[in-house]
């Protein structure tokens, strides 16, 4: 394995630990924990929101990190804490302790995400290998798929606390390789290849993009938190609940590559609008059908879009607000994803069903899409660096 690929694989494992499992293992675990401990959807939403709140805080703090020893140390601490906080979820049945652990885990996963993306991008850019970054992000999808497989094959045999131990233990096992390989690297350039001019994302106004991305944070988080619980609440579909989460992960693996290729052909903003439309369909499907096939299709559509929407959004707004666009967009998205599970949990506890929560989250996504389309319309046409029409 070349040094570049070793770095990419280490980055994928780090994202699998910090996000794929550290952030999203809670989704397939939620029905098991509710069955064992008996807490209601309001508490379930609160626990999810604690993790998202931690991620928001960690993202804002992590955006201040600069290249050097401090960033490397923050990454290493974040990665270890992410693995250990996952494992520690099995050591208690106290809701307050879960809230603290999920918040800490959210902070840690944000540090991992920001540092890994920086390490890999900074190493690959000078050797013209930035196309490999999409492979690194596939680690999130693999981690999600693994979390679904763990609950499918072991969830009915052991307690929920043991499940957290298993997931956390697997993360700990991967730490030595990641810690050894991940950091600031200088890579040797490969032999020169023909240069291909690439389409440059043409920025959108920051305010409508912020509204759009905040709506994404709220809308996606409802599906990402409750979809396994929703499917398992229907007796005839309970057997595919964990498999739906596996499909979310597996479709997420190639999604970054596919949407990046689409953006090259049709423009980043147009690709983003299409991704929003696909995600809205995915979120709505389980609200209007009790079919197992439809549920799995919804999972596939969601998995194919939720990570890629972030990839498509940030280049469109990162230069806004004097270069602070990335931090501002992340703050809006983080606030949205904190609100989504919290409101949904209280809605269901108050007597509304998950169908209404899915429709409401799809409506929020729809509003975000309308704002995006309006921003695109008023921006007017433009030309990409390769002479093609840009969007």
N, C-alpha and C positions, 0 to 999 in steps of 0.2 A: 504494500500500500504506500503510495507516495505521501510525502509530508502534507500536501494540500488535502488529500483525501482523509488522512488521519485527523487533521484539524476539523474537517467537515463532519466526520463520524463522531468525534468527541463533542462537537457542538450539538449534533442531533441527539446524542445520549443525554447531554445536559438539559436540553429542552424537554426531552422525554421525562426526565426526573422532576424538573422544576414545574413544568406545565402539564404535560400529558398525564402524569400521575399526581404530582404535587397539587395541581390545581383541580384536575377533572376527575380524579378517582372518587370524589364525593358523589358524583352523579349516579353511577351504578350502585354505590354503597347506600344511598339514601333509602331505598325501599327496605333493605336489610336492617338498617339502623332503626327505622320507624317501627318495623315489626318487632324488633327485640326490645326497644326502649319505650315505644309508645308515644313519642312526641308528635305534635300536630304539624300541618304544613306551615303554620306561622313560624314555628321554631326552625323548621327546615329551611325556610327562606332566610331567616335571620342568620343562620350558620353560613349559608352561601354568601350572603351579603358581607359578612365579616371578612371572608377571604377576598372578595372583590375590593373591599375598602382597604385592606392591606396591600393589595396589588396597586391600587391608585397611589397610596402613600409611597410605596416603594418605587413606583415609576417616576414620581416627581423628584424624589431624592436621588434616584439613580441617574436621572438626566443631568445632574450636576457633576457626575464623575468624569474625570479627565483621564486620558491615557497615562499609564504609569503604575507604580506599585500599589497605590491606594485602590484603583479599580480592580486590579488582580486580586487583592485581598478581599475586597467586597464581594467579588464573584465567588471565591472559594468559600467564604463564610456563608453566603447565600445558598450555595449548592448543598453544603453540609446541613444547614438548618432546614432546608426544604425536605431533604431525605429524613432527617430526624423528627421533624414535626409531623410528617406523614406517619411514621412509626408510632409516635407518641399518642396519636389519636386513639389507638387501641388500649391505652393505659388508664383511661378514665371513662366514666359514664356521666360526668358532670357537664351540663350544657355550658356553663360559664367557662370551664376549661376548654371545651371544644371551640368556643368563640375566640378565645385567646390564641389557641393553637392555629386555627384557620387564618386568623389575622396575621400572625407571625409568618405562617407559610406563604401567605399572599405577598408580604413584603419581600421575603426571600426569593420567591419565583420571579418577581419583577426585576430584582437585581441580576438574577441569572439571565433573564431574557435580554436585558439591555446590554450587559457585559458580553455575552456570547455573540450577539449580533454585531457588536463593535469589533471584537477580536477577529471574527471571521471576515467581515467586510474589509477591515483595514489590512488584513494579510492577503486577501485575494485580489483586491483592486490593483495593486502595483504589477501583478503578474497577469492581469486581464483574465481572471477566472471567476468574476463575480456571478456568473451563471450558476455556479455550484451552491450559492446561498440558498436557493430554493430547496435543494436536497437537504440542507441542514434543518430547515423548518419542517421537513417531513417527520422529524423526531417527535413533534407534538402529536401527529396523527398516530404514529406507532405506539406512543405511550397511552393514548386514549383507547386504541384497539386492545392493548395488553390489559388495561384496567377492566374492559368489558369481558375479556376471556377469563380473567381471574375470578370475577364474580359469577360467571356462568359455570365454571368447573369446580369451584370451591365454596361458593356462597351458600349452597344448601348443605354443606358438610361440616362447616366450622362456624364459630361465632363471628360476629362482625368485628370484634376486637382482634381476633386472630387474622382476619382479612387485612386489617390495617398493618399488622405485623408483617404479613407476607409481602405486601406492596412496599412498605418501608424497607424491609430487608433486601428486596431486589434492587431498590435504589442505592442502598448502602454498598451492595456488591459492585455496582458500576462506578462508584466514586473514584477508586484508584486510577483507572484509565483516564477518566475525564480530567481529574486534577493534574495528572502528569502531562496531558497533551494540550490542555486549553490555556491560552495566555497570549501575550504579544509575540507574534512570530514574523520572521522575515523569510519568505519563500523564494525559491529559485524559479525564475521565469521559464516557462516551457518554450520550445521552438516557436518562432513567430508563425502565426496563422493569418490568413487573409482577414483584413479588417472589415468588419461589417458595421455600417453606420446604424445606430439604434434610434428608435423613436424616443424622444425626450418628453416626459409628462409635462403638459402645459398647465400651470397652476390654476386652481379655482379660487374665488374669493373665500377668505378664511371663515367668515361668519356663517354663510350657508353650509359650508363644509363641516363646520363645528356642529351645527344643528343636525345635519345628516348623520355624523359619526356618533353623536350622543344618542340619537334614535337607534342606531345599530347596537350600541352598548346595552340599552334597555331591552330591545327586541330579541337579540340573540340569547341573552342571559336567561330568559324564561325557559326557552327550549333546552339550553345547555344544562340547566339545573334540574328540570323536572321531567324530561322526556321519558327516562326509564321508569320513573314512578308512575307516570301517566299510563304507559303501556302495560305495566304490571298491575295496575288497578283494574284492568279489564281481564277477567278470568280467562277468556278465550285467547288472549294475546300474551298472557304472562310468560309463556315459554320463549318468546322472542324478545323480551325486554332487554336482556343483556346483549343479545345479538344486535339489537338496534344500535347500541353504543359502539360495538365492534365495527359496524358499518360506518358510523360517523368517523371513526378513526381511520379506517382503510381508505375511504373516499377523500379524507383530508390529506393523505400522504402525497398523491400526485397533484393535488389541486393547485398548489402554488406554481408548479411548472406550467400547467394548462392555462391558468388565468394570466400568467406572465406572457405566454405566447399569444393569447387573445389580445392582451393590451398592446402588444407590438403590432398587431394587424389592424385593430379597430380604434385604438386609443385608450388611455387609462380611464378617462371619465366615462366613456361609453361602456367599457368593460365593467366598471364599477356599477353602473346603472343596471346592466344585465345581471350581475351577481346579486344585486339587491332583489330584483324581480324573482330570480330563482329561489332565493332564500325565503321570500314571502310565501311562495307556493309551498315550500317545504314545511314552514311553520303552520300553515293553514290546513294541510292535508289531514293530520290526526284529529283536528277539530270537527271534521265533516265526514269521517269514515272510520268504521271499526274494523276495517280489513287489515289483516296482517301484512299483506303485500304493500298496501298503501303506507302503513307505518314504516316499513323498511325503506320504501322509496323516499319518504319524508326524511328519514335519517341520512340517506345518501345525498339528497339535495342540500341538507343543512351542512353535512360534513364537507361537501365540495365547495362551500362558500364562506364559512364563518372566519377562517383564518385568512383567506385570500382577500376578503374585503379590507382587512387591515393593511395587507401588502399593497393594495391598489389605492387606498385612501392617503396614506402618509406621504407618498411622493407628490400628491396634488396640493398638499397644504403645508409641507415642512418649512417652506421659505417665508411663510406669512408671519406677521407680527415681529418683523425684524429678526427672523431666524428662530423665533420661539414657537413656531407653528406645531412642531412635533409635541412639545410639552402641553400646549393648549388643547390640541386634539385628544391627546391621551387623557387629560383631565376630564374632558367632556365625556369621552367613552367610559372612563372609569366611574364617573358619577352615574351614568345611565345603567351600567351593569350592577351597581349597588342597589339601585331603586327597583329594578325588575324583579328579582327573586323575593325581595322584601314585600312588595305590594302584592305579588301573586300569592305568597304564603298567607297573608292576611285575608285576601279575597276568598281563597278556598276554605279557610277556617271559618269565615263569616257565612258560608253557605253557597257561594258561587262555585261552579265546577271548573275543572281545568280547561274545558272547551272554551269558556269565555276568556280565560287568561290567555290562551293561544290566539284567539281572535283579536284580543286587545293588543297583544304584542305585535301581531301582524299589522294591525292598524298603525301602530307607532312606526314600524318599518316602512309602511306605505307612505306615511307623512314624510319620513326622511327621504324617500325616493322622489317624491314630488318636489321637495326643496332642492335636491340635487339636480333634477331635470330643469328646474327654473334657473338655477345658477349656470348650467350649461347653455341654456338658450340665450341668456343675457350676456354671456361671455363672448359670443360670436365665434366665427370660424378663425382658424389659425393654421400655421404650417409647421410641421415637425422639422427636425434637423435634417432629415433625409429627403425633404421636399414633399412629403405626403401630407394630406390633410390631417391635422392633429386634433385630439379630443381628450 
